[in-house]
């Protein structure tokens, strides 16, 4: 069973930065799309950013130009660099891995890491 573990969350002031890290217990990101989602209290879980194994990225409109999803190489964790943070970015951030071929069938979620942006 693959485990995803997020870290890097915390409390930051408006305009500050944080870098979230998603580590997988196995080297899956060479064959999986990595995504970051977030869920604020009372709201649904929404996609923030995703990165395919070959490097294609997508971002929610609300974070374009401020957040960057990255992975250095085939065995590295997935990162979410968050800059110019706003109070509306406050949420629990989750890492997700989706298979990119029929060879793999499981989708994995991490346990989440809290990000709080104070005004």
ZIQUIPE-V198156 format. One record per pair of residues at least 12 apart in sequence whose ideal C-beta (glycine too) atoms are under 10 Angstrom apart, sorted by the first residue. I is the first residue (numbers start at 0). J is the second residue. D is the distance in whole Angstrom. If there is no record, write none. Layout:
# ZIQUIPE-V198156
i = (I/I)
j = (J/J)
d = (D/D)
This chain:
# ZIQUIPE-V198156
i = (0/0/0/0/1/1/1/1/1/1/1/1/1/1/1/2/2/2/2/2/2/2/2/3/3/3/3/3/3/3/3/3/3/3/3/3/3/3/3/3/4/4/4/4/4/4/4/4/4/4/5/5/5/5/5/5/5/5/5/5/5/5/5/5/5/5/5/5/6/6/6/6/6/6/6/6/6/7/7/7/7/7/7/7/7/7/7/7/8/8/8/8/8/8/8/8/8/8/9/9/9/9/9/10/10/10/10/10/10/11/11/11/11/11/11/11/11/12/12/12/12/12/13/13/13/13/13/13/13/13/13/14/14/14/14/14/15/15/15/15/15/15/15/16/16/16/16/16/16/17/17/17/17/17/17/17/17/17/17/17/17/18/18/18/18/18/18/18/19/19/19/19/19/19/19/19/19/19/19/19/19/19/19/19/19/20/20/20/20/20/20/20/21/21/21/21/21/21/21/21/21/21/21/21/21/21/21/21/22/22/22/22/22/23/23/23/23/23/23/23/23/24/25/25/26/26/26/27/27/27/27/27/27/28/28/28/28/28/28/28/28/28/28/28/29/29/29/29/29/29/29/30/30/30/30/30/30/30/30/31/31/31/31/31/31/31/31/31/31/31/31/31/31/32/32/32/32/32/32/32/32/32/32/32/32/32/32/33/33/33/33/33/33/33/33/33/33/33/33/33/33/33/33/33/33/34/34/34/34/34/34/34/34/34/34/34/34/34/34/34/34/35/35/35/35/35/35/35/35/35/35/35/35/35/35/35/35/35/35/36/36/36/36/36/36/36/36/36/36/36/36/37/37/37/37/37/37/37/37/37/37/37/37/37/38/38/38/38/38/39/39/39/39/39/39/40/40/40/42/44/44/44/44/44/44/45/45/45/46/46/46/46/47/47/47/47/47/47/47/47/47/47/47/48/48/48/48/48/48/48/48/48/48/49/49/49/49/50/50/50/50/50/50/50/51/51/52/52/52/52/53/54/54/56/56/61/61/61/62/62/62/62/62/62/62/64/64/65/65/65/65/65/65/65/66/66/66/66/66/66/66/67/67/67/67/68/76/77/77/77/79/79/79/79/81/81/84/84/84/84/85/85/86/86/86/86/87/87/88/88/88/89/89/89/89/89/89/90/90/90/90/90/90/91/91/91/91/91/91/92/92/92/92/92/93/93/93/93/93/94/94/94/94/94/94/95/95/95/96/96)
j = (24/25/105/107/23/24/25/26/27/31/96/103/105/106/107/22/23/24/25/107/108/109/110/21/22/23/24/27/33/76/77/93/94/95/96/107/108/109/110/111/20/21/22/23/24/76/94/109/110/112/19/20/21/22/35/76/77/79/91/92/93/94/108/109/110/111/112/113/18/19/20/21/22/76/94/109/112/19/20/21/76/78/79/80/81/92/112/114/20/81/90/91/92/111/112/113/114/115/112/113/114/115/116/89/113/114/115/116/117/81/84/88/89/114/115/116/117/84/86/116/117/118/83/84/85/86/87/88/116/117/118/82/83/84/85/116/81/82/83/84/85/116/117/65/80/81/82/83/84/66/79/80/81/82/84/88/92/112/114/115/116/67/69/78/79/80/81/82/35/37/47/66/68/76/77/78/79/80/81/92/93/94/109/112/114/75/76/77/78/79/94/112/33/34/35/68/70/76/77/78/79/92/93/94/95/96/109/112/75/76/77/94/109/74/75/76/77/94/96/107/109/107/96/107/73/74/75/52/96/98/103/105/107/50/51/52/70/72/73/74/75/76/77/96/52/53/70/72/73/74/99/52/73/96/98/99/100/102/103/50/51/52/77/95/96/97/98/99/100/103/105/106/107/49/50/51/52/53/55/57/77/95/96/97/98/99/106/48/49/50/51/52/56/68/69/70/76/77/78/79/94/95/96/97/107/46/47/48/49/50/51/57/68/77/79/93/94/95/96/97/108/47/48/49/50/58/59/62/66/68/77/78/79/81/92/93/94/95/109/48/49/59/90/91/92/93/94/95/108/109/111/59/61/62/79/88/89/90/91/92/93/111/112/114/90/91/92/93/111/87/88/89/90/91/114/89/90/91/90/90/91/93/95/108/111/59/61/90/58/59/62/95/59/61/62/66/68/79/81/88/90/92/93/62/63/66/67/68/69/77/79/80/81/68/77/95/97/67/68/69/70/77/78/79/97/99/70/73/99/100/99/69/70/68/69/85/87/88/79/81/82/83/84/85/88/82/83/80/81/82/83/84/85/88/79/80/81/82/83/84/88/79/80/81/82/80/94/94/95/96/92/94/112/114/114/116/114/115/116/117/116/118/115/116/117/118/116/118/114/115/116/113/114/115/116/117/118/111/112/113/114/115/116/110/111/112/113/114/115/109/111/112/113/114/108/109/110/111/112/107/108/109/110/111/112/107/108/109/108/109)
d = (8/9/8/9/6/6/5/10/6/9/7/10/7/10/5/9/7/4/8/8/10/8/9/6/7/6/8/9/9/10/9/9/5/8/6/5/6/4/8/10/8/7/5/8/8/9/8/6/7/9/6/7/5/8/9/10/10/9/9/7/7/5/10/4/7/6/4/10/10/7/5/8/8/9/10/9/6/4/5/9/10/8/8/10/9/9/6/9/10/10/10/8/6/8/3/5/5/8/8/8/7/7/10/10/9/8/5/8/7/9/6/9/10/8/7/6/7/8/10/7/5/8/9/7/6/6/10/9/6/7/5/9/6/7/8/9/9/8/8/5/10/7/9/9/7/6/5/8/7/10/8/8/5/9/7/9/9/9/6/10/9/9/10/6/7/5/7/9/7/10/10/9/9/10/9/7/4/8/7/6/10/8/10/6/8/10/5/8/6/8/9/9/7/9/7/10/9/6/4/8/8/9/9/3/9/8/6/9/9/4/8/9/9/9/10/7/8/8/7/8/9/9/10/10/7/5/10/9/6/9/8/9/8/8/10/6/6/10/7/8/8/8/6/7/6/10/10/9/5/8/9/6/10/9/7/6/7/7/6/10/9/7/10/9/4/6/6/6/9/7/9/9/8/6/7/5/7/10/9/10/10/8/7/5/8/6/10/9/7/5/8/8/10/7/10/7/9/4/10/9/7/7/6/8/10/6/8/7/4/8/10/9/8/9/10/9/7/5/8/7/10/4/5/8/9/10/10/9/8/6/8/9/5/9/6/7/6/8/10/9/9/10/9/9/7/5/8/6/8/10/9/9/10/9/10/8/9/4/7/5/7/9/10/8/6/5/8/7/8/8/9/6/4/8/10/9/8/9/8/9/9/7/9/10/10/7/9/9/9/6/10/9/5/8/6/7/8/7/9/9/9/7/9/7/9/6/8/4/10/10/6/10/10/7/10/8/8/10/5/7/6/7/10/10/9/7/9/9/6/10/9/9/8/6/8/9/8/8/9/8/10/10/10/10/8/9/8/9/7/5/5/8/8/8/6/7/5/7/9/9/9/7/4/8/8/8/9/7/10/9/7/8/10/10/7/9/8/10/5/10/6/9/9/5/7/5/8/10/6/9/5/9/6/5/5/9/10/9/10/8/6/9/9/9/4/7/5/8/10/9/6/5/8/5/6/6/8/5/8/8/7/4/9/8/9/7/5/7/8/9)
